[in-house]
Amino acid sequence: MRKVILLCVLLTTFCTANAQQKTAEENIKELLRLTGSGEIGVQMITQMVTSYKEQMPDVPAEFWDGFMKEVNPDDLVNLVVPVYAKYYTEKDVLELIAFYKSPLGQKLTRSLPFIMADSYKAGEEWGRKLGENVLKKLKEKGHMQ
């Protein structure tokens, strides 16, 4: 039993030391990779393009296909690294990495794209209803015909 505990302590120490040998930027990029941030960004752009396609049905599909080929998740990750560095210490980032490597963190990462998609749809509906309401009130008050 002592050997197992010692092995666990050594493994944890090694993993922590290995993570700390990376630069802060590398650790943040690992965190963003673990959270799927780049992929979530691409998903958001895909949803945006889907909305544009509905609003602009005369635009050829080839245009949207070409646009999507230009979308690179690494571009978003590189833009977000300084933001994470601004708000999180290196210790914070290492703790977040440990969380996202845990079963709960992995579950969160797997479910987040679905949560984002459902939330996007809910937000669209909410915005549509608010827009209809404001137009109705503007007409009632005589500010609009």
Phi and psi in radians as a Rosetta constraint file:
Dihedral C 1 N 2 CA 2 C 2 CIRCULARHARMONIC -1.087 0.35
Dihedral N 2 CA 2 C 2 N 3 CIRCULARHARMONIC -0.657 0.35
Dihedral C 2 N 3 CA 3 C 3 CIRCULARHARMONIC -1.148 0.35
Dihedral N 3 CA 3 C 3 N 4 CIRCULARHARMONIC -0.681 0.35
Dihedral C 3 N 4 CA 4 C 4 CIRCULARHARMONIC -1.128 0.35
Dihedral N 4 CA 4 C 4 N 5 CIRCULARHARMONIC -0.791 0.35
Dihedral C 4 N 5 CA 5 C 5 CIRCULARHARMONIC -1.094 0.35
Dihedral N 5 CA 5 C 5 N 6 CIRCULARHARMONIC -0.778 0.35
Dihedral C 5 N 6 CA 6 C 6 CIRCULARHARMONIC -1.073 0.35
Dihedral N 6 CA 6 C 6 N 7 CIRCULARHARMONIC -0.733 0.35
Dihedral C 6 N 7 CA 7 C 7 CIRCULARHARMONIC -1.096 0.35
Dihedral N 7 CA 7 C 7 N 8 CIRCULARHARMONIC -0.738 0.35
Dihedral C 7 N 8 CA 8 C 8 CIRCULARHARMONIC -1.099 0.35
Dihedral N 8 CA 8 C 8 N 9 CIRCULARHARMONIC -0.767 0.35
Dihedral C 8 N 9 CA 9 C 9 CIRCULARHARMONIC -1.093 0.35
Dihedral N 9 CA 9 C 9 N 10 CIRCULARHARMONIC -0.792 0.35
Dihedral C 9 N 10 CA 10 C 10 CIRCULARHARMONIC -1.113 0.35
Dihedral N 10 CA 10 C 10 N 11 CIRCULARHARMONIC -0.736 0.35
Dihedral C 10 N 11 CA 11 C 11 CIRCULARHARMONIC -1.119 0.35
Dihedral N 11 CA 11 C 11 N 12 CIRCULARHARMONIC -0.755 0.35
Dihedral C 11 N 12 CA 12 C 12 CIRCULARHARMONIC -1.105 0.35
Dihedral N 12 CA 12 C 12 N 13 CIRCULARHARMONIC -0.766 0.35
Dihedral C 12 N 13 CA 13 C 13 CIRCULARHARMONIC -1.078 0.35
Dihedral N 13 CA 13 C 13 N 14 CIRCULARHARMONIC -0.759 0.35
Dihedral C 13 N 14 CA 14 C 14 CIRCULARHARMONIC -1.088 0.35
Dihedral N 14 CA 14 C 14 N 15 CIRCULARHARMONIC -0.802 0.35
Dihedral C 14 N 15 CA 15 C 15 CIRCULARHARMONIC -1.101 0.35
Dihedral N 15 CA 15 C 15 N 16 CIRCULARHARMONIC -0.741 0.35
Dihedral C 15 N 16 CA 16 C 16 CIRCULARHARMONIC -1.143 0.35
Dihedral N 16 CA 16 C 16 N 17 CIRCULARHARMONIC -0.778 0.35
Dihedral C 16 N 17 CA 17 C 17 CIRCULARHARMONIC -1.105 0.35
Dihedral N 17 CA 17 C 17 N 18 CIRCULARHARMONIC -0.703 0.35
Dihedral C 17 N 18 CA 18 C 18 CIRCULARHARMONIC -1.115 0.35
Dihedral N 18 CA 18 C 18 N 19 CIRCULARHARMONIC -0.757 0.35
Dihedral C 18 N 19 CA 19 C 19 CIRCULARHARMONIC -1.127 0.35
Dihedral N 19 CA 19 C 19 N 20 CIRCULARHARMONIC -0.646 0.35
Dihedral C 19 N 20 CA 20 C 20 CIRCULARHARMONIC -1.303 0.35
Dihedral N 20 CA 20 C 20 N 21 CIRCULARHARMONIC -0.330 0.35
Dihedral C 20 N 21 CA 21 C 21 CIRCULARHARMONIC -1.319 0.35
Dihedral N 21 CA 21 C 21 N 22 CIRCULARHARMONIC -0.347 0.35
Dihedral C 21 N 22 CA 22 C 22 CIRCULARHARMONIC -1.279 0.35
Dihedral N 22 CA 22 C 22 N 23 CIRCULARHARMONIC 2.750 0.35
Dihedral C 22 N 23 CA 23 C 23 CIRCULARHARMONIC -1.281 0.35
Dihedral N 23 CA 23 C 23 N 24 CIRCULARHARMONIC 2.850 0.35
Dihedral C 23 N 24 CA 24 C 24 CIRCULARHARMONIC -1.034 0.35
Dihedral N 24 CA 24 C 24 N 25 CIRCULARHARMONIC -0.706 0.35
Dihedral C 24 N 25 CA 25 C 25 CIRCULARHARMONIC -1.103 0.35
Dihedral N 25 CA 25 C 25 N 26 CIRCULARHARMONIC -0.750 0.35
Dihedral C 25 N 26 CA 26 C 26 CIRCULARHARMONIC -1.102 0.35
Dihedral N 26 CA 26 C 26 N 27 CIRCULARHARMONIC -0.701 0.35
Dihedral C 26 N 27 CA 27 C 27 CIRCULARHARMONIC -1.125 0.35
Dihedral N 27 CA 27 C 27 N 28 CIRCULARHARMONIC -0.732 0.35
Dihedral C 27 N 28 CA 28 C 28 CIRCULARHARMONIC -1.122 0.35
Dihedral N 28 CA 28 C 28 N 29 CIRCULARHARMONIC -0.729 0.35
Dihedral C 28 N 29 CA 29 C 29 CIRCULARHARMONIC -1.089 0.35
Dihedral N 29 CA 29 C 29 N 30 CIRCULARHARMONIC -0.656 0.35
Dihedral C 29 N 30 CA 30 C 30 CIRCULARHARMONIC -1.118 0.35
Dihedral N 30 CA 30 C 30 N 31 CIRCULARHARMONIC -0.767 0.35
Dihedral C 30 N 31 CA 31 C 31 CIRCULARHARMONIC -1.035 0.35
Dihedral N 31 CA 31 C 31 N 32 CIRCULARHARMONIC -0.796 0.35
Dihedral C 31 N 32 CA 32 C 32 CIRCULARHARMONIC -1.132 0.35
Dihedral N 32 CA 32 C 32 N 33 CIRCULARHARMONIC -0.614 0.35
Dihedral C 32 N 33 CA 33 C 33 CIRCULARHARMONIC -1.147 0.35
Dihedral N 33 CA 33 C 33 N 34 CIRCULARHARMONIC -0.775 0.35
Dihedral C 33 N 34 CA 34 C 34 CIRCULARHARMONIC -1.103 0.35
Dihedral N 34 CA 34 C 34 N 35 CIRCULARHARMONIC -0.619 0.35
Dihedral C 34 N 35 CA 35 C 35 CIRCULARHARMONIC -1.474 0.35
Dihedral N 35 CA 35 C 35 N 36 CIRCULARHARMONIC -0.159 0.35
Dihedral C 35 N 36 CA 36 C 36 CIRCULARHARMONIC 1.262 0.35
Dihedral N 36 CA 36 C 36 N 37 CIRCULARHARMONIC 0.459 0.35
Dihedral C 36 N 37 CA 37 C 37 CIRCULARHARMONIC -0.993 0.35
Dihedral N 37 CA 37 C 37 N 38 CIRCULARHARMONIC -0.762 0.35
Dihedral C 37 N 38 CA 38 C 38 CIRCULARHARMONIC -1.089 0.35
Dihedral N 38 CA 38 C 38 N 39 CIRCULARHARMONIC -0.752 0.35
Dihedral C 38 N 39 CA 39 C 39 CIRCULARHARMONIC -1.168 0.35
Dihedral N 39 CA 39 C 39 N 40 CIRCULARHARMONIC -0.649 0.35
Dihedral C 39 N 40 CA 40 C 40 CIRCULARHARMONIC -1.127 0.35
Dihedral N 40 CA 40 C 40 N 41 CIRCULARHARMONIC -0.685 0.35
Dihedral C 40 N 41 CA 41 C 41 CIRCULARHARMONIC -1.060 0.35
Dihedral N 41 CA 41 C 41 N 42 CIRCULARHARMONIC -0.764 0.35
Dihedral C 41 N 42 CA 42 C 42 CIRCULARHARMONIC -1.110 0.35
Dihedral N 42 CA 42 C 42 N 43 CIRCULARHARMONIC -0.696 0.35
Dihedral C 42 N 43 CA 43 C 43 CIRCULARHARMONIC -1.065 0.35
Dihedral N 43 CA 43 C 43 N 44 CIRCULARHARMONIC -0.735 0.35
Dihedral C 43 N 44 CA 44 C 44 CIRCULARHARMONIC -1.126 0.35
Dihedral N 44 CA 44 C 44 N 45 CIRCULARHARMONIC -0.724 0.35
Dihedral C 44 N 45 CA 45 C 45 CIRCULARHARMONIC -1.127 0.35
Dihedral N 45 CA 45 C 45 N 46 CIRCULARHARMONIC -0.691 0.35
Dihedral C 45 N 46 CA 46 C 46 CIRCULARHARMONIC -1.068 0.35
Dihedral N 46 CA 46 C 46 N 47 CIRCULARHARMONIC -0.753 0.35
Dihedral C 46 N 47 CA 47 C 47 CIRCULARHARMONIC -1.134 0.35
Dihedral N 47 CA 47 C 47 N 48 CIRCULARHARMONIC -0.678 0.35
Dihedral C 47 N 48 CA 48 C 48 CIRCULARHARMONIC -1.095 0.35
Dihedral N 48 CA 48 C 48 N 49 CIRCULARHARMONIC -0.783 0.35
Dihedral C 48 N 49 CA 49 C 49 CIRCULARHARMONIC -1.117 0.35
Dihedral N 49 CA 49 C 49 N 50 CIRCULARHARMONIC -0.673 0.35
Dihedral C 49 N 50 CA 50 C 50 CIRCULARHARMONIC -1.036 0.35
Dihedral N 50 CA 50 C 50 N 51 CIRCULARHARMONIC -0.749 0.35
Dihedral C 50 N 51 CA 51 C 51 CIRCULARHARMONIC -1.110 0.35
Dihedral N 51 CA 51 C 51 N 52 CIRCULARHARMONIC -0.743 0.35
Dihedral C 51 N 52 CA 52 C 52 CIRCULARHARMONIC -1.078 0.35
Dihedral N 52 CA 52 C 52 N 53 CIRCULARHARMONIC -0.715 0.35
Dihedral C 52 N 53 CA 53 C 53 CIRCULARHARMONIC -1.047 0.35
Dihedral N 53 CA 53 C 53 N 54 CIRCULARHARMONIC -0.701 0.35
Dihedral C 53 N 54 CA 54 C 54 CIRCULARHARMONIC -1.195 0.35
Dihedral N 54 CA 54 C 54 N 55 CIRCULARHARMONIC -0.670 0.35
Dihedral C 54 N 55 CA 55 C 55 CIRCULARHARMONIC -1.348 0.35
Dihedral N 55 CA 55 C 55 N 56 CIRCULARHARMONIC -0.448 0.35
Dihedral C 55 N 56 CA 56 C 56 CIRCULARHARMONIC -2.247 0.35
Dihedral N 56 CA 56 C 56 N 57 CIRCULARHARMONIC 1.219 0.35
Dihedral C 56 N 57 CA 57 C 57 CIRCULARHARMONIC -1.153 0.35
Dihedral N 57 CA 57 C 57 N 58 CIRCULARHARMONIC -0.278 0.35
Dihedral C 57 N 58 CA 58 C 58 CIRCULARHARMONIC -1.429 0.35
Dihedral N 58 CA 58 C 58 N 59 CIRCULARHARMONIC -0.221 0.35
Dihedral C 58 N 59 CA 59 C 59 CIRCULARHARMONIC -1.303 0.35
Dihedral N 59 CA 59 C 59 N 60 CIRCULARHARMONIC 2.231 0.35
Dihedral C 59 N 60 CA 60 C 60 CIRCULARHARMONIC -1.124 0.35
Dihedral N 60 CA 60 C 60 N 61 CIRCULARHARMONIC 2.575 0.35
Dihedral C 60 N 61 CA 61 C 61 CIRCULARHARMONIC -1.030 0.35
Dihedral N 61 CA 61 C 61 N 62 CIRCULARHARMONIC -0.557 0.35
Dihedral C 61 N 62 CA 62 C 62 CIRCULARHARMONIC -1.055 0.35
Dihedral N 62 CA 62 C 62 N 63 CIRCULARHARMONIC -0.596 0.35
Dihedral C 62 N 63 CA 63 C 63 CIRCULARHARMONIC -1.071 0.35
Dihedral N 63 CA 63 C 63 N 64 CIRCULARHARMONIC -0.861 0.35
Dihedral C 63 N 64 CA 64 C 64 CIRCULARHARMONIC -1.173 0.35
Dihedral N 64 CA 64 C 64 N 65 CIRCULARHARMONIC -0.658 0.35
Dihedral C 64 N 65 CA 65 C 65 CIRCULARHARMONIC -1.078 0.35
Dihedral N 65 CA 65 C 65 N 66 CIRCULARHARMONIC -0.775 0.35
Dihedral C 65 N 66 CA 66 C 66 CIRCULARHARMONIC -1.119 0.35
Dihedral N 66 CA 66 C 66 N 67 CIRCULARHARMONIC -0.707 0.35
Dihedral C 66 N 67 CA 67 C 67 CIRCULARHARMONIC -1.062 0.35
Dihedral N 67 CA 67 C 67 N 68 CIRCULARHARMONIC -0.814 0.35
Dihedral C 67 N 68 CA 68 C 68 CIRCULARHARMONIC -1.141 0.35
Dihedral N 68 CA 68 C 68 N 69 CIRCULARHARMONIC -0.498 0.35
Dihedral C 68 N 69 CA 69 C 69 CIRCULARHARMONIC -1.160 0.35
Dihedral N 69 CA 69 C 69 N 70 CIRCULARHARMONIC -0.437 0.35
Dihedral C 69 N 70 CA 70 C 70 CIRCULARHARMONIC -1.432 0.35
Dihedral N 70 CA 70 C 70 N 71 CIRCULARHARMONIC -0.228 0.35
Dihedral C 70 N 71 CA 71 C 71 CIRCULARHARMONIC -1.337 0.35
Dihedral N 71 CA 71 C 71 N 72 CIRCULARHARMONIC 2.093 0.35
Dihedral C 71 N 72 CA 72 C 72 CIRCULARHARMONIC -2.137 0.35
Dihedral N 72 CA 72 C 72 N 73 CIRCULARHARMONIC 2.020 0.35
Dihedral C 72 N 73 CA 73 C 73 CIRCULARHARMONIC -1.055 0.35
Dihedral N 73 CA 73 C 73 N 74 CIRCULARHARMONIC -0.468 0.35
Dihedral C 73 N 74 CA 74 C 74 CIRCULARHARMONIC -1.141 0.35
Dihedral N 74 CA 74 C 74 N 75 CIRCULARHARMONIC -0.524 0.35
Dihedral C 74 N 75 CA 75 C 75 CIRCULARHARMONIC -1.073 0.35
Dihedral N 75 CA 75 C 75 N 76 CIRCULARHARMONIC -0.764 0.35
Dihedral C 75 N 76 CA 76 C 76 CIRCULARHARMONIC -1.134 0.35
Dihedral N 76 CA 76 C 76 N 77 CIRCULARHARMONIC -0.795 0.35
Dihedral C 76 N 77 CA 77 C 77 CIRCULARHARMONIC -0.992 0.35
Dihedral N 77 CA 77 C 77 N 78 CIRCULARHARMONIC -0.811 0.35
Dihedral C 77 N 78 CA 78 C 78 CIRCULARHARMONIC -1.099 0.35
Dihedral N 78 CA 78 C 78 N 79 CIRCULARHARMONIC -0.572 0.35
Dihedral C 78 N 79 CA 79 C 79 CIRCULARHARMONIC -1.284 0.35
Dihedral N 79 CA 79 C 79 N 80 CIRCULARHARMONIC -0.509 0.35
Dihedral C 79 N 80 CA 80 C 80 CIRCULARHARMONIC -1.516 0.35
Dihedral N 80 CA 80 C 80 N 81 CIRCULARHARMONIC -0.402 0.35
Dihedral C 80 N 81 CA 81 C 81 CIRCULARHARMONIC -0.907 0.35
Dihedral N 81 CA 81 C 81 N 82 CIRCULARHARMONIC -0.876 0.35
Dihedral C 81 N 82 CA 82 C 82 CIRCULARHARMONIC -1.104 0.35
Dihedral N 82 CA 82 C 82 N 83 CIRCULARHARMONIC -0.514 0.35
Dihedral C 82 N 83 CA 83 C 83 CIRCULARHARMONIC -1.149 0.35
Dihedral N 83 CA 83 C 83 N 84 CIRCULARHARMONIC -0.814 0.35
Dihedral C 83 N 84 CA 84 C 84 CIRCULARHARMONIC -1.094 0.35
Dihedral N 84 CA 84 C 84 N 85 CIRCULARHARMONIC -0.704 0.35
Dihedral C 84 N 85 CA 85 C 85 CIRCULARHARMONIC -1.111 0.35
Dihedral N 85 CA 85 C 85 N 86 CIRCULARHARMONIC -0.523 0.35
Dihedral C 85 N 86 CA 86 C 86 CIRCULARHARMONIC -1.224 0.35
Dihedral N 86 CA 86 C 86 N 87 CIRCULARHARMONIC -0.629 0.35
Dihedral C 86 N 87 CA 87 C 87 CIRCULARHARMONIC -1.831 0.35
Dihedral N 87 CA 87 C 87 N 88 CIRCULARHARMONIC -0.280 0.35
Dihedral C 87 N 88 CA 88 C 88 CIRCULARHARMONIC -2.156 0.35
Dihedral N 88 CA 88 C 88 N 89 CIRCULARHARMONIC 2.400 0.35
Dihedral C 88 N 89 CA 89 C 89 CIRCULARHARMONIC -1.331 0.35
Dihedral N 89 CA 89 C 89 N 90 CIRCULARHARMONIC 2.943 0.35
Dihedral C 89 N 90 CA 90 C 90 CIRCULARHARMONIC -1.079 0.35
Dihedral N 90 CA 90 C 90 N 91 CIRCULARHARMONIC -0.669 0.35
Dihedral C 90 N 91 CA 91 C 91 CIRCULARHARMONIC -1.091 0.35
Dihedral N 91 CA 91 C 91 N 92 CIRCULARHARMONIC -0.745 0.35
Dihedral C 91 N 92 CA 92 C 92 CIRCULARHARMONIC -0.997 0.35
Dihedral N 92 CA 92 C 92 N 93 CIRCULARHARMONIC -0.832 0.35
Dihedral C 92 N 93 CA 93 C 93 CIRCULARHARMONIC -1.070 0.35
Dihedral N 93 CA 93 C 93 N 94 CIRCULARHARMONIC -0.747 0.35
Dihedral C 93 N 94 CA 94 C 94 CIRCULARHARMONIC -1.125 0.35
Dihedral N 94 CA 94 C 94 N 95 CIRCULARHARMONIC -0.664 0.35
Dihedral C 94 N 95 CA 95 C 95 CIRCULARHARMONIC -1.203 0.35
Dihedral N 95 CA 95 C 95 N 96 CIRCULARHARMONIC -0.656 0.35
Dihedral C 95 N 96 CA 96 C 96 CIRCULARHARMONIC -1.152 0.35
Dihedral N 96 CA 96 C 96 N 97 CIRCULARHARMONIC -0.686 0.35
Dihedral C 96 N 97 CA 97 C 97 CIRCULARHARMONIC -1.036 0.35
Dihedral N 97 CA 97 C 97 N 98 CIRCULARHARMONIC -0.804 0.35
Dihedral C 97 N 98 CA 98 C 98 CIRCULARHARMONIC -1.045 0.35
Dihedral N 98 CA 98 C 98 N 99 CIRCULARHARMONIC -0.742 0.35
Dihedral C 98 N 99 CA 99 C 99 CIRCULARHARMONIC -1.074 0.35
Dihedral N 99 CA 99 C 99 N 100 CIRCULARHARMONIC -0.850 0.35
Dihedral C 99 N 100 CA 100 C 100 CIRCULARHARMONIC -1.235 0.35
Dihedral N 100 CA 100 C 100 N 101 CIRCULARHARMONIC -0.238 0.35
Dihedral C 100 N 101 CA 101 C 101 CIRCULARHARMONIC -1.517 0.35
Dihedral N 101 CA 101 C 101 N 102 CIRCULARHARMONIC -0.240 0.35
Dihedral C 101 N 102 CA 102 C 102 CIRCULARHARMONIC -1.318 0.35
Dihedral N 102 CA 102 C 102 N 103 CIRCULARHARMONIC 2.849 0.35
Dihedral C 102 N 103 CA 103 C 103 CIRCULARHARMONIC -0.987 0.35
Dihedral N 103 CA 103 C 103 N 104 CIRCULARHARMONIC -0.745 0.35
Dihedral C 103 N 104 CA 104 C 104 CIRCULARHARMONIC -1.141 0.35
Dihedral N 104 CA 104 C 104 N 105 CIRCULARHARMONIC -0.726 0.35
Dihedral C 104 N 105 CA 105 C 105 CIRCULARHARMONIC -1.094 0.35
Dihedral N 105 CA 105 C 105 N 106 CIRCULARHARMONIC -0.704 0.35
Dihedral C 105 N 106 CA 106 C 106 CIRCULARHARMONIC -1.163 0.35
Dihedral N 106 CA 106 C 106 N 107 CIRCULARHARMONIC -0.660 0.35
Dihedral C 106 N 107 CA 107 C 107 CIRCULARHARMONIC -1.105 0.35
Dihedral N 107 CA 107 C 107 N 108 CIRCULARHARMONIC -0.765 0.35
Dihedral C 107 N 108 CA 108 C 108 CIRCULARHARMONIC -1.031 0.35
Dihedral N 108 CA 108 C 108 N 109 CIRCULARHARMONIC -0.788 0.35
Dihedral C 108 N 109 CA 109 C 109 CIRCULARHARMONIC -1.093 0.35
Dihedral N 109 CA 109 C 109 N 110 CIRCULARHARMONIC -0.710 0.35
Dihedral C 109 N 110 CA 110 C 110 CIRCULARHARMONIC -1.189 0.35
Dihedral N 110 CA 110 C 110 N 111 CIRCULARHARMONIC -0.665 0.35
Dihedral C 110 N 111 CA 111 C 111 CIRCULARHARMONIC -1.508 0.35
Dihedral N 111 CA 111 C 111 N 112 CIRCULARHARMONIC -0.372 0.35
Dihedral C 111 N 112 CA 112 C 112 CIRCULARHARMONIC -1.009 0.35
Dihedral N 112 CA 112 C 112 N 113 CIRCULARHARMONIC -0.729 0.35
Dihedral C 112 N 113 CA 113 C 113 CIRCULARHARMONIC -1.033 0.35
Dihedral N 113 CA 113 C 113 N 114 CIRCULARHARMONIC -0.664 0.35
Dihedral C 113 N 114 CA 114 C 114 CIRCULARHARMONIC -1.226 0.35
Dihedral N 114 CA 114 C 114 N 115 CIRCULARHARMONIC -0.689 0.35
Dihedral C 114 N 115 CA 115 C 115 CIRCULARHARMONIC -1.091 0.35
Dihedral N 115 CA 115 C 115 N 116 CIRCULARHARMONIC -0.757 0.35
Dihedral C 115 N 116 CA 116 C 116 CIRCULARHARMONIC -1.105 0.35
Dihedral N 116 CA 116 C 116 N 117 CIRCULARHARMONIC -0.766 0.35
Dihedral C 116 N 117 CA 117 C 117 CIRCULARHARMONIC -1.093 0.35
Dihedral N 117 CA 117 C 117 N 118 CIRCULARHARMONIC -0.814 0.35
Dihedral C 117 N 118 CA 118 C 118 CIRCULARHARMONIC -1.132 0.35
Dihedral N 118 CA 118 C 118 N 119 CIRCULARHARMONIC -0.679 0.35
Dihedral C 118 N 119 CA 119 C 119 CIRCULARHARMONIC -1.168 0.35
Dihedral N 119 CA 119 C 119 N 120 CIRCULARHARMONIC -0.662 0.35
Dihedral C 119 N 120 CA 120 C 120 CIRCULARHARMONIC -1.059 0.35
Dihedral N 120 CA 120 C 120 N 121 CIRCULARHARMONIC -0.794 0.35
Dihedral C 120 N 121 CA 121 C 121 CIRCULARHARMONIC -1.112 0.35
Dihedral N 121 CA 121 C 121 N 122 CIRCULARHARMONIC -0.750 0.35
Dihedral C 121 N 122 CA 122 C 122 CIRCULARHARMONIC -1.097 0.35
Dihedral N 122 CA 122 C 122 N 123 CIRCULARHARMONIC -0.720 0.35
Dihedral C 122 N 123 CA 123 C 123 CIRCULARHARMONIC -1.124 0.35
Dihedral N 123 CA 123 C 123 N 124 CIRCULARHARMONIC -0.693 0.35
Dihedral C 123 N 124 CA 124 C 124 CIRCULARHARMONIC -1.062 0.35
Dihedral N 124 CA 124 C 124 N 125 CIRCULARHARMONIC -0.799 0.35
Dihedral C 124 N 125 CA 125 C 125 CIRCULARHARMONIC -1.098 0.35
Dihedral N 125 CA 125 C 125 N 126 CIRCULARHARMONIC -0.773 0.35
Dihedral C 125 N 126 CA 126 C 126 CIRCULARHARMONIC -1.042 0.35
Dihedral N 126 CA 126 C 126 N 127 CIRCULARHARMONIC -0.836 0.35
Dihedral C 126 N 127 CA 127 C 127 CIRCULARHARMONIC -1.103 0.35
Dihedral N 127 CA 127 C 127 N 128 CIRCULARHARMONIC -0.694 0.35
Dihedral C 127 N 128 CA 128 C 128 CIRCULARHARMONIC -1.076 0.35
Dihedral N 128 CA 128 C 128 N 129 CIRCULARHARMONIC -0.808 0.35
Dihedral C 128 N 129 CA 129 C 129 CIRCULARHARMONIC -1.112 0.35
Dihedral N 129 CA 129 C 129 N 130 CIRCULARHARMONIC -0.724 0.35
Dihedral C 129 N 130 CA 130 C 130 CIRCULARHARMONIC -1.122 0.35
Dihedral N 130 CA 130 C 130 N 131 CIRCULARHARMONIC -0.721 0.35
Dihedral C 130 N 131 CA 131 C 131 CIRCULARHARMONIC -1.078 0.35
Dihedral N 131 CA 131 C 131 N 132 CIRCULARHARMONIC -0.777 0.35
Dihedral C 131 N 132 CA 132 C 132 CIRCULARHARMONIC -1.081 0.35
Dihedral N 132 CA 132 C 132 N 133 CIRCULARHARMONIC -0.710 0.35
Dihedral C 132 N 133 CA 133 C 133 CIRCULARHARMONIC -1.134 0.35
Dihedral N 133 CA 133 C 133 N 134 CIRCULARHARMONIC -0.765 0.35
Dihedral C 133 N 134 CA 134 C 134 CIRCULARHARMONIC -1.160 0.35
Dihedral N 134 CA 134 C 134 N 135 CIRCULARHARMONIC -0.683 0.35
Dihedral C 134 N 135 CA 135 C 135 CIRCULARHARMONIC -1.102 0.35
Dihedral N 135 CA 135 C 135 N 136 CIRCULARHARMONIC -0.748 0.35
Dihedral C 135 N 136 CA 136 C 136 CIRCULARHARMONIC -1.041 0.35
Dihedral N 136 CA 136 C 136 N 137 CIRCULARHARMONIC -0.812 0.35
Dihedral C 136 N 137 CA 137 C 137 CIRCULARHARMONIC -1.165 0.35
Dihedral N 137 CA 137 C 137 N 138 CIRCULARHARMONIC -0.654 0.35
Dihedral C 137 N 138 CA 138 C 138 CIRCULARHARMONIC -1.089 0.35
Dihedral N 138 CA 138 C 138 N 139 CIRCULARHARMONIC -0.713 0.35
Dihedral C 138 N 139 CA 139 C 139 CIRCULARHARMONIC -1.172 0.35
Dihedral N 139 CA 139 C 139 N 140 CIRCULARHARMONIC -0.750 0.35
Dihedral C 139 N 140 CA 140 C 140 CIRCULARHARMONIC -1.052 0.35
Dihedral N 140 CA 140 C 140 N 141 CIRCULARHARMONIC -0.652 0.35
Dihedral C 140 N 141 CA 141 C 141 CIRCULARHARMONIC -1.499 0.35
Dihedral N 141 CA 141 C 141 N 142 CIRCULARHARMONIC -0.025 0.35
Dihedral C 141 N 142 CA 142 C 142 CIRCULARHARMONIC 1.407 0.35
Dihedral N 142 CA 142 C 142 N 143 CIRCULARHARMONIC 0.252 0.35
Dihedral C 142 N 143 CA 143 C 143 CIRCULARHARMONIC -1.502 0.35
Dihedral N 143 CA 143 C 143 N 144 CIRCULARHARMONIC -0.128 0.35
Dihedral C 143 N 144 CA 144 C 144 CIRCULARHARMONIC -2.682 0.35
Dihedral N 144 CA 144 C 144 N 145 CIRCULARHARMONIC 2.595 0.35
